[in-house]
Amino acid sequence: MELNEMQLDGLREIANIGSGTAATALSSMLGRAVDLNVPKALALELADAVDAVGTPDADVTAVVLGVMGDLDATVVLLFDPTSAETICSLLGVDPADPEMALSALGEVGNILGSSYIGAMGQMAGLELEPSPPAAVSDMLGAIVATALAATAVDTDFALLLDSEMLVEDAECAFGVLFVPSSEGVGRLLTGLGLAEAA
């Protein structure tokens, strides 16, 4: 599925609004200033989107949220080990304790994912409800395959939002994969008034 520049701009705008909401929520959670931006939004085939995030055998921590309501989708937030460690440290959690680390990242991922989903629903006039987050550490390829198999999303399209987060002087980066069902993309673009631009 090809999206034109105007449609990508619309989706980028959603990401930026979601980032603003997420930054505010994270800032109150961490008790410090959070700056979050999304420099890049790409609409890719799923395999290409995964490649753009990293190599399939790269170790990552992922937070997976299902999306229910007016469209079915899966949101996967991906943190590399360095960013995962930084976030744990900011939360005062020992990154070497896998259970605590996953729980902390799950909470952060939940705030981020829910903010993006909320912005999407608001801008497109859709009722969207995130499911509770599942956090897991594994190789990138395995995580994406498992996450998407669980939701049985019938598409090979993904929206990749490369995000950068600055918490005071600590830098983190994470990728957000938004994988809608085949009908979901059309519904989203229609809701944004961008379907005709296709």
VEXFIMAR-912834 format. One record per atom (N, C-alpha, C): residue in one letter; atom name; x, y, z. Coordinates in steps of 0.001 Angstrom, whole numbers. Layout:
(pt A,CA,(X,Y,Z));
...
//
This chain:
(pt M,N,(846,-1191,0));
(pt M,CA,(0,0,0));
(pt M,C,(887,1249,0));
(pt E,N,(667,2106,-973));
(pt E,CA,(1470,3331,-1079));
(pt E,C,(701,4500,-464));
(pt L,N,(1371,5253,378));
(pt L,CA,(756,6477,891));
(pt L,C,(1521,7658,314));
(pt N,N,(789,8716,-6));
(pt N,CA,(1488,9883,-543));
(pt N,C,(1964,10804,589));
(pt E,N,(2684,11841,220));
(pt E,CA,(3307,12729,1205));
(pt E,C,(2264,13403,2109));
(pt M,N,(1126,13769,1514));
(pt M,CA,(71,14431,2286));
(pt M,C,(-489,13500,3368));
(pt Q,N,(-677,12234,2991));
(pt Q,CA,(-1197,11259,3954));
(pt Q,C,(-171,10994,5056));
(pt L,N,(1092,10881,4665));
(pt L,CA,(2149,10663,5666));
(pt L,C,(2245,11853,6609));
(pt D,N,(2069,13055,6071));
(pt D,CA,(2090,14253,6923));
(pt D,C,(961,14194,7952));
(pt G,N,(-209,13731,7506));
(pt G,CA,(-1348,13600,8422));
(pt G,C,(-1046,12612,9534));
(pt L,N,(-415,11484,9168));
(pt L,CA,(-79,10462,10164));
(pt L,C,(1050,10950,11080));
(pt R,N,(1967,11725,10515));
(pt R,CA,(3068,12308,11310));
(pt R,C,(2497,13281,12344));
(pt E,N,(1487,14029,11895));
(pt E,CA,(841,14998,12785));
(pt E,C,(200,14290,13981));
(pt I,N,(-453,13152,13724));
(pt I,CA,(-1024,12349,14812));
(pt I,C,(80,11952,15785));
(pt A,N,(1203,11491,15216));
(pt A,CA,(2320,11046,16052));
(pt A,C,(2830,12184,16922));
(pt N,N,(2904,13385,16349));
(pt N,CA,(3403,14524,17121));
(pt N,C,(2440,14910,18244));
(pt I,N,(1133,14839,17967));
(pt I,CA,(152,15145,19008));
(pt I,C,(218,14075,20106));
(pt G,N,(302,12811,19670));
(pt G,CA,(447,11715,20641));
(pt G,C,(1692,11887,21488));
(pt S,N,(2778,12341,20859));
(pt S,CA,(4040,12554,21574));
(pt S,C,(3890,13622,22645));
(pt G,N,(3140,14688,22305));
(pt G,CA,(2927,15761,23270));
(pt G,C,(2192,15254,24508));
(pt T,N,(1147,14461,24256));
(pt T,CA,(373,13880,25364));
(pt T,C,(1244,12946,26186));
(pt A,N,(2020,12101,25486));
(pt A,CA,(2883,11133,26171));
(pt A,C,(3953,11843,26999));
(pt A,N,(4540,12905,26433));
(pt A,CA,(5605,13638,27139));
(pt A,C,(5068,14220,28441));
(pt T,N,(3852,14767,28395));
(pt T,CA,(3243,15343,29605));
(pt T,C,(3026,14262,30660));
(pt A,N,(2480,13115,30224));
(pt A,CA,(2205,12019,31165));
(pt A,C,(3502,11457,31753));
(pt L,N,(4515,11274,30899));
(pt L,CA,(5792,10729,31376));
(pt L,C,(6500,11715,32292));
(pt S,N,(6360,12989,31978));
(pt S,CA,(6997,14018,32781));
(pt S,C,(6476,13973,34221));
(pt S,N,(5151,13808,34370));
(pt S,CA,(4611,13747,35733));
(pt S,C,(4997,12426,36409));
(pt M,N,(5132,11345,35620));
(pt M,CA,(5530,10047,36185));
(pt M,C,(6983,10079,36673));
(pt L,N,(7855,10730,35879));
(pt L,CA,(9287,10752,36188));
(pt L,C,(9688,11930,37083));
(pt G,N,(8793,12920,37155));
(pt G,CA,(9118,14098,37953));
(pt G,C,(10214,14950,37331));
(pt R,N,(10331,14866,36011));
(pt R,CA,(11327,15704,35316));
(pt R,C,(10856,15990,33901));
(pt A,N,(11481,16978,33285));
(pt A,CA,(11041,17403,31951));
(pt A,C,(11301,16319,30907));
(pt V,N,(10337,16120,30038));
(pt V,CA,(10465,15142,28956));
(pt V,C,(10194,15837,27631));
(pt D,N,(11110,15666,26691));
(pt D,CA,(10919,16215,25355));
(pt D,C,(10855,15034,24392));
(pt L,N,(9783,14957,23634));
(pt L,CA,(9563,13798,22778));
(pt L,C,(9248,14272,21375));
(pt N,N,(9972,13785,20374));
(pt N,CA,(9575,14146,19015));
(pt N,C,(9670,12958,18073));
(pt V,N,(8952,13083,16974));
(pt V,CA,(8885,12003,15980));
(pt V,C,(9414,12568,14667));
(pt P,N,(10733,12437,14441));
(pt P,CA,(11291,13029,13233));
(pt P,C,(10906,12313,11955));
(pt K,N,(10503,11042,12089));
(pt K,CA,(10302,10252,10874));
(pt K,C,(9048,9395,10979));
(pt A,N,(8191,9466,9965));
(pt A,CA,(7039,8553,9874));
(pt A,C,(7109,7905,8501));
(pt L,N,(7127,6590,8478));
(pt L,CA,(7234,5868,7211));
(pt L,C,(6101,4856,7099));
(pt A,N,(5524,4745,5932));
(pt A,CA,(4540,3694,5667));
(pt A,C,(5261,2646,4832));
(pt L,N,(5395,1454,5394));
(pt L,CA,(6210,429,4744));
(pt L,C,(5507,-912,4763));
(pt E,N,(6012,-1819,3929));
(pt E,CA,(5581,-3212,4082));
(pt E,C,(6159,-3686,5408));
(pt L,N,(5438,-4592,6052));
(pt L,CA,(5811,-5019,7391));
(pt L,C,(7272,-5473,7490));
(pt A,N,(7701,-6287,6547));
(pt A,CA,(9081,-6795,6588));
(pt A,C,(10086,-5647,6518));
(pt D,N,(9788,-4653,5667));
(pt D,CA,(10685,-3497,5535));
(pt D,C,(10685,-2653,6807));
(pt A,N,(9512,-2557,7436));
(pt A,CA,(9410,-1777,8674));
(pt A,C,(10254,-2421,9770));
(pt V,N,(10212,-3751,9845));
(pt V,CA,(11020,-4464,10844));
(pt V,C,(12503,-4250,10557));
(pt D,N,(12874,-4348,9263));
(pt D,CA,(14284,-4111,8880));
(pt D,C,(14728,-2709,9246));
(pt A,N,(13813,-1735,9111));
(pt A,CA,(14153,-342,9405));
(pt A,C,(14404,-139,10897));
(pt V,N,(13792,-990,11729));
(pt V,CA,(13975,-871,13180));
(pt V,C,(15310,-1475,13584));
(pt G,N,(15688,-2582,12953));
(pt G,CA,(16952,-3236,13313));
(pt G,C,(17011,-4624,12702));
(pt T,N,(18105,-5329,12970));
(pt T,CA,(18250,-6682,12422));
(pt T,C,(17381,-7648,13221));
(pt P,N,(16852,-8691,12559));
(pt P,CA,(15929,-9615,13239));
(pt P,C,(16526,-10261,14494));
(pt D,N,(17872,-10425,14527));
(pt D,CA,(18455,-11080,15708));
(pt D,C,(18942,-10077,16762));
(pt A,N,(18575,-8797,16612));
(pt A,CA,(18951,-7791,17615));
(pt A,C,(18087,-7968,18865));
(pt D,N,(18717,-7834,20033));
(pt D,CA,(17966,-7918,21286));
(pt D,C,(17207,-6620,21516));
(pt V,N,(15931,-6739,21783));
(pt V,CA,(15111,-5553,22068));
(pt V,C,(14123,-5882,23178));
(pt T,N,(13601,-4828,23778));
(pt T,CA,(12459,-4990,24677));
(pt T,C,(11279,-4358,23967));
(pt A,N,(10194,-5089,23914));
(pt A,CA,(9007,-4583,23214));
(pt A,C,(7840,-4501,24178));
(pt V,N,(7022,-3493,23951));
(pt V,CA,(5751,-3390,24669));
(pt V,C,(4672,-3445,23596));
(pt V,N,(3790,-4423,23714));
(pt V,CA,(2777,-4668,22683));
(pt V,C,(1390,-4334,23229));
(pt L,N,(669,-3496,22483));
(pt L,CA,(-713,-3168,22853));
(pt L,C,(-1619,-3486,21673));
(pt G,N,(-2687,-4174,21938));
(pt G,CA,(-3693,-4381,20904));
(pt G,C,(-4596,-3152,20858));
(pt V,N,(-5206,-2915,19719));
(pt V,CA,(-6148,-1806,19588));
(pt V,C,(-7495,-2392,19161));
(pt M,N,(-8522,-2026,19924));
(pt M,CA,(-9861,-2509,19591));
(pt M,C,(-10779,-1301,19375));
(pt G,N,(-11957,-1563,18852));
(pt G,CA,(-12907,-471,18629));
(pt G,C,(-13235,-346,17165));
(pt D,N,(-13183,880,16642));
(pt D,CA,(-13562,1119,15253));
(pt D,C,(-12561,557,14242));
(pt L,N,(-11350,241,14699));
(pt L,CA,(-10428,-492,13827));
(pt L,C,(-9552,-1393,14674));
(pt D,N,(-9139,-2508,14084));
(pt D,CA,(-8251,-3441,14778));
(pt D,C,(-6825,-3145,14360));
(pt A,N,(-5938,-3138,15335));
(pt A,CA,(-4534,-2883,15033));
(pt A,C,(-3684,-3384,16192));
(pt T,N,(-2396,-3406,15962));
(pt T,CA,(-1439,-3723,17015));
(pt T,C,(-413,-2610,17042));
(pt V,N,(-65,-2173,18235));
(pt V,CA,(1000,-1187,18395));
(pt V,C,(2151,-1876,19113));
(pt V,N,(3339,-1812,18521));
(pt V,CA,(4528,-2414,19126));
(pt V,C,(5550,-1301,19354));
(pt L,N,(5914,-1077,20613));
(pt L,CA,(6976,-117,20924));
(pt L,C,(8253,-897,21161));
(pt L,N,(9316,-482,20513));
(pt L,CA,(10573,-1235,20567));
(pt L,C,(11691,-380,21161));
(pt F,N,(12319,-894,22212));
(pt F,CA,(13415,-201,22884));
(pt F,C,(14686,-1033,22750));
(pt D,N,(15781,-407,22289));
(pt D,CA,(17046,-1148,22265));
(pt D,C,(17566,-1243,23707));
(pt P,N,(18553,-2145,23970));
(pt P,CA,(18998,-2355,25360));
(pt P,C,(19476,-1078,26057));
(pt T,N,(20167,-194,25328));
(pt T,CA,(20687,1038,25950));
(pt T,C,(19542,1937,26386));
(pt S,N,(18558,2141,25502));
(pt S,CA,(17413,2989,25846));
(pt S,C,(16590,2366,26969));
(pt A,N,(16435,1038,26934));
(pt A,CA,(15683,347,27989));
(pt A,C,(16363,570,29342));
(pt E,N,(17694,471,29343));
(pt E,CA,(18470,667,30574));
(pt E,C,(18319,2103,31087));
(pt T,N,(18390,3060,30152));
(pt T,CA,(18259,4477,30523));
(pt T,C,(16906,4733,31172));
(pt I,N,(15832,4199,30566));
(pt I,CA,(14488,4420,31110));
(pt I,C,(14369,3800,32500));
(pt C,N,(14905,2589,32669));
(pt C,CA,(14864,1934,33989));
(pt C,C,(15588,2792,35030));
(pt S,N,(16762,3291,34653));
(pt S,CA,(17537,4118,35589));
(pt S,C,(16762,5365,35986));
(pt L,N,(16086,5988,35010));
(pt L,CA,(15297,7194,35295));
(pt L,C,(14161,6902,36273));
(pt L,N,(13663,5658,36212));
(pt L,CA,(12556,5266,37096));
(pt L,C,(13063,4699,38421));
(pt G,N,(14402,4651,38567));
(pt G,CA,(14969,4108,39796));
(pt G,C,(14834,2597,39891));
(pt V,N,(14752,1946,38714));
(pt V,CA,(14611,482,38671));
(pt V,C,(15931,-118,38218));
(pt D,N,(16342,-1204,38842));
(pt D,CA,(17592,-1877,38471));
(pt D,C,(17377,-2625,37147));
(pt P,N,(18089,-2182,36062));
(pt P,CA,(17899,-2854,34766));
(pt P,C,(18309,-4328,34792));
(pt A,N,(19130,-4702,35783));
(pt A,CA,(19588,-6092,35867));
(pt A,C,(18521,-7016,36461));
(pt D,N,(17450,-6435,36999));
(pt D,CA,(16346,-7244,37514));
(pt D,C,(15292,-7348,36412));
(pt P,N,(15293,-8471,35655));
(pt P,CA,(14449,-8550,34455));
(pt P,C,(12967,-8306,34720));
(pt E,N,(12465,-8833,35839));
(pt E,CA,(11039,-8687,36114));
(pt E,C,(10657,-7228,36357));
(pt M,N,(11463,-6553,37185));
(pt M,CA,(11197,-5138,37487));
(pt M,C,(11383,-4272,36239));
(pt A,N,(12426,-4589,35467));
(pt A,CA,(12715,-3807,34256));
(pt A,C,(11552,-3911,33265));
(pt L,N,(11052,-5128,33063));
(pt L,CA,(9934,-5319,32122));
(pt L,C,(8681,-4604,32614));
(pt S,N,(8464,-4655,33914));
(pt S,CA,(7289,-3996,34477));
(pt S,C,(7375,-2484,34264));
(pt A,N,(8563,-1909,34510));
(pt A,CA,(8760,-459,34339));
(pt A,C,(8590,-58,32881));
(pt L,N,(9190,-830,31979));
(pt L,CA,(9083,-518,30547));
(pt L,C,(7659,-721,30046));
(pt G,N,(6972,-1704,30613));
(pt G,CA,(5565,-1929,30252));
(pt G,C,(4728,-708,30591));
(pt E,N,(5017,-97,31748));
(pt E,CA,(4267,1083,32184));
(pt E,C,(4551,2269,31260));
(pt V,N,(5837,2458,30929));
(pt V,CA,(6219,3556,30022));
(pt V,C,(5613,3316,28635));
(pt G,N,(5715,2068,28164));
(pt G,CA,(5153,1712,26860));
(pt G,C,(3654,1908,26815));
(pt N,N,(2997,1619,27937));
(pt N,CA,(1553,1794,28022));
(pt N,C,(1185,3276,27864));
(pt I,N,(1941,4152,28542));
(pt I,CA,(1687,5600,28448));
(pt I,C,(1916,6069,27011));
(pt L,N,(3034,5655,26426));
(pt L,CA,(3365,6082,25061));
(pt L,C,(2337,5553,24063));
(pt G,N,(2107,4237,24111));
(pt G,CA,(1182,3606,23157));
(pt G,C,(-227,4161,23273));
(pt S,N,(-706,4311,24521));
(pt S,CA,(-2069,4822,24731));
(pt S,C,(-2197,6258,24243));
(pt S,N,(-1109,7039,24385));
(pt S,CA,(-1138,8433,23924));
(pt S,C,(-1255,8495,22405));
(pt Y,N,(-499,7643,21709));
(pt Y,CA,(-579,7613,20238));
(pt Y,C,(-1960,7148,19789));
(pt I,N,(-2464,6091,20441));
(pt I,CA,(-3771,5551,20065));
(pt I,C,(-4863,6593,20336));
(pt G,N,(-4753,7284,21471));
(pt G,CA,(-5725,8317,21825));
(pt G,C,(-5735,9456,20810));
(pt A,N,(-4530,9885,20406));
(pt A,CA,(-4427,10987,19426));
(pt A,C,(-5022,10564,18092));
(pt M,N,(-4763,9316,17725));
(pt M,CA,(-5276,8789,16463));
(pt M,C,(-6802,8773,16463));
(pt G,N,(-7365,8265,17553));
(pt G,CA,(-8819,8195,17667));
(pt G,C,(-9449,9580,17641));
(pt Q,N,(-8838,10504,18375));
(pt Q,CA,(-9375,11863,18472));
(pt Q,C,(-9369,12557,17115));
(pt M,N,(-8235,12474,16416));
(pt M,CA,(-8114,13185,15143));
(pt M,C,(-8952,12556,14039));
(pt A,N,(-9107,11237,14103));
(pt A,CA,(-9841,10548,13032));
(pt A,C,(-11305,10314,13396));
(pt G,N,(-11700,10741,14598));
(pt G,CA,(-13087,10548,15027));
(pt G,C,(-13439,9089,15191));
(pt L,N,(-12490,8293,15678));
(pt L,CA,(-12721,6855,15850));
(pt L,C,(-12680,6496,17329));
(pt E,N,(-13498,5523,17706));
(pt E,CA,(-13438,4991,19072));
(pt E,C,(-12364,3913,19095));
(pt L,N,(-11258,4191,19779));
(pt L,CA,(-10164,3227,19839));
(pt L,C,(-9809,2954,21297));
(pt E,N,(-9654,1698,21614));
(pt E,CA,(-9380,1307,22998));
(pt E,C,(-8133,421,23031));
(pt P,N,(-7069,846,23762));
(pt P,CA,(-5894,-30,23851));
(pt P,C,(-6138,-1173,24835));
(pt S,N,(-5572,-2330,24521));
(pt S,CA,(-5643,-3436,25475));
(pt S,C,(-4471,-3288,26449));
(pt P,N,(-4499,-3991,27594));
(pt P,CA,(-3383,-3887,28533));
(pt P,C,(-2073,-4289,27851));
(pt P,N,(-972,-3639,28238));
(pt P,CA,(301,-3894,27557));
(pt P,C,(933,-5210,27977));
(pt A,N,(1687,-5797,27057));
(pt A,CA,(2513,-6966,27372));
(pt A,C,(3944,-6573,27047));
(pt A,N,(4849,-6703,28009));
(pt A,CA,(6256,-6350,27780));
(pt A,C,(7082,-7625,27702));
(pt V,N,(7991,-7658,26744));
(pt V,CA,(8802,-8865,26535));
(pt V,C,(10174,-8479,25989));
(pt S,N,(11204,-9218,26421));
(pt S,CA,(12550,-9018,25854));
(pt S,C,(12912,-10253,25048));
(pt D,N,(13358,-10030,23812));
(pt D,CA,(13702,-11155,22938));
(pt D,C,(14393,-10583,21705));
(pt M,N,(14591,-11424,20699));
(pt M,CA,(15144,-10936,19445));
(pt M,C,(14021,-10254,18659));
(pt L,N,(14375,-9215,17947));
(pt L,CA,(13399,-8395,17231));
(pt L,C,(12462,-9221,16342));
(pt G,N,(13040,-10113,15541));
(pt G,CA,(12244,-10919,14606));
(pt G,C,(11207,-11756,15330));
(pt A,N,(11616,-12377,16441));
(pt A,CA,(10704,-13244,17206));
(pt A,C,(9579,-12434,17817));
(pt I,N,(9922,-11258,18351));
(pt I,CA,(8908,-10417,19000));
(pt I,C,(7852,-9980,17994));
(pt V,N,(8299,-9486,16857));
(pt V,CA,(7347,-8980,15863));
(pt V,C,(6457,-10118,15361));
(pt A,N,(7059,-11271,15080));
(pt A,CA,(6284,-12418,14596));
(pt A,C,(5232,-12833,15620));
(pt T,N,(5638,-12934,16895));
(pt T,CA,(4714,-13358,17948));
(pt T,C,(3623,-12328,18165));
(pt A,N,(4017,-11050,18220));
(pt A,CA,(3047,-9970,18492));
(pt A,C,(1976,-9929,17415));
(pt L,N,(2401,-10091,16185));
(pt L,CA,(1443,-9959,15094));
(pt L,C,(622,-11229,14904));
(pt A,N,(1218,-12377,15214));
(pt A,CA,(466,-13630,15113));
(pt A,C,(-661,-13630,16146));
(pt A,N,(-385,-13045,17303));
(pt A,CA,(-1371,-13026,18388));
(pt A,C,(-2604,-12215,17996));
(pt T,N,(-2406,-11204,17157));
(pt T,CA,(-3548,-10361,16800));
(pt T,C,(-4140,-10761,15462));
(pt A,N,(-3435,-11635,14754));
(pt A,CA,(-3907,-12115,13451));
(pt A,C,(-4322,-10958,12543));
(pt V,N,(-3499,-9949,12524));
(pt V,CA,(-3789,-8798,11667));
(pt V,C,(-3552,-9213,10214));
(pt D,N,(-4547,-8958,9372));
(pt D,CA,(-4525,-9465,7996));
(pt D,C,(-3914,-8448,7023));
(pt T,N,(-2722,-7979,7321));
(pt T,CA,(-2124,-6975,6447));
(pt T,C,(-611,-7105,6490));
(pt D,N,(53,-6570,5481));
(pt D,CA,(1515,-6541,5572));
(pt D,C,(1981,-5079,5556));
(pt F,N,(1085,-4195,6008));
(pt F,CA,(1382,-2761,6029));
(pt F,C,(1689,-2325,7464));
(pt A,N,(2685,-1496,7618));
(pt A,CA,(2990,-961,8948));
(pt A,C,(3373,499,8834));
(pt L,N,(2998,1243,9840));
(pt L,CA,(3428,2625,9944));
(pt L,C,(4536,2639,10994));
(pt L,N,(5701,3112,10624));
(pt L,CA,(6833,3147,11545));
(pt L,C,(7079,4586,11967));
(pt L,N,(7040,4826,13256));
(pt L,CA,(7329,6154,13795));
(pt L,C,(8630,6059,14574));
(pt D,N,(9667,6666,14067));
(pt D,CA,(10929,6698,14798));
(pt D,C,(10840,7834,15794));
(pt S,N,(10996,7546,17066));
(pt S,CA,(10809,8572,18085));
(pt S,C,(12085,8805,18874));
(pt E,N,(12288,10040,19258));
(pt E,CA,(13437,10396,20090));
(pt E,C,(12908,11039,21359));
(pt M,N,(13473,10623,22476));
(pt M,CA,(13005,11151,23754));
(pt M,C,(14195,11692,24532));
(pt L,N,(14050,12876,25063));
(pt L,CA,(15092,13494,25872));
(pt L,C,(14492,13750,27250));
(pt V,N,(15062,13106,28257));
(pt V,CA,(14604,13329,29630));
(pt V,C,(15742,14016,30347));
(pt E,N,(15578,15324,30601));
(pt E,CA,(16682,16146,31062));
(pt E,C,(17871,15884,30138));
(pt D,N,(18958,15294,30648));
(pt D,CA,(20107,15106,29743));
(pt D,C,(20213,13678,29208));
(pt A,N,(19267,12839,29558));
(pt A,CA,(19341,11442,29122));
(pt A,C,(18575,11261,27817));
(pt E,N,(19262,10696,26824));
(pt E,CA,(18627,10475,25520));
(pt E,C,(18170,9030,25386));
(pt C,N,(16988,8843,24854));
(pt C,CA,(16488,7498,24536));
(pt C,C,(15880,7551,23145));
(pt A,N,(15867,6435,22491));
(pt A,CA,(15187,6355,21192));
(pt A,C,(14335,5095,21216));
(pt F,N,(13221,5145,20531));
(pt F,CA,(12403,3938,20413));
(pt F,C,(11621,4004,19112));
(pt G,N,(11257,2840,18640));
(pt G,CA,(10451,2773,17424));
(pt G,C,(9025,2400,17794));
(pt V,N,(8082,2948,17063));
(pt V,CA,(6681,2573,17252));
(pt V,C,(6202,1981,15933));
(pt L,N,(5775,741,15976));
(pt L,CA,(5180,106,14791));
(pt L,C,(3668,82,15001));
(pt F,N,(2945,702,14092));
(pt F,CA,(1487,662,14143));
(pt F,C,(1051,-211,12976));
(pt V,N,(473,-1365,13299));
(pt V,CA,(96,-2323,12248));
(pt V,C,(-1426,-2489,12257));
(pt P,N,(-2107,-1784,11355));
(pt P,CA,(-3569,-1879,11323));
(pt P,C,(-4028,-3039,10446));
(pt S,N,(-5266,-3472,10665));
(pt S,CA,(-5860,-4453,9752));
(pt S,C,(-6009,-3777,8391));
(pt S,N,(-6255,-4565,7357));
(pt S,CA,(-6317,-3981,6009));
(pt S,C,(-7409,-2920,5915));
(pt E,N,(-8522,-3114,6608));
(pt E,CA,(-9578,-2097,6600));
(pt E,C,(-9192,-885,7432));
(pt G,N,(-8347,-1126,8428));
(pt G,CA,(-7999,-76,9380));
(pt G,C,(-7325,1129,8752));
(pt V,N,(-6434,875,7794));
(pt V,CA,(-5716,1983,7145));
(pt V,C,(-6708,2910,6470));
(pt G,N,(-7629,2318,5706));
(pt G,CA,(-8638,3099,4993));
(pt G,C,(-9514,3894,5948));
(pt R,N,(-9905,3253,7059));
(pt R,CA,(-10757,3941,8031));
(pt R,C,(-10040,5128,8651));
(pt L,N,(-8770,4917,8925));
(pt L,CA,(-7970,5982,9534));
(pt L,C,(-7846,7170,8583));
(pt L,N,(-7493,6884,7324));
(pt L,CA,(-7329,7950,6349));
(pt L,C,(-8655,8652,6057));
(pt T,N,(-9750,7886,6009));
(pt T,CA,(-11071,8475,5790));
(pt T,C,(-11418,9418,6949));
(pt G,N,(-11152,8947,8172));
(pt G,CA,(-11432,9749,9360));
(pt G,C,(-10628,11054,9363));
(pt L,N,(-9437,10999,8794));
(pt L,CA,(-8575,12185,8743));
(pt L,C,(-8894,13069,7549));
(pt G,N,(-9827,12588,6704));
(pt G,CA,(-10168,13356,5501));
(pt G,C,(-9099,13251,4426));
(pt L,N,(-8311,12163,4473));
(pt L,CA,(-7197,12018,3528));
(pt L,C,(-7380,10859,2555));
(pt A,N,(-8512,10194,2640));
(pt A,CA,(-8713,9010,1782));
(pt A,C,(-8691,9391,314));
(pt E,N,(-9247,10559,-20));
(pt E,CA,(-9322,10982,-1417));
(pt E,C,(-7954,11327,-1990));
(pt A,N,(-7001,11581,-1084));
(pt A,CA,(-5673,11974,-1557));
(pt A,C,(-4879,10791,-2073));
(pt A,N,(-5435,9597,-1883));
(pt A,CA,(-4691,8380,-2274));
(pt A,C,(-4470,8334,-3773));
//
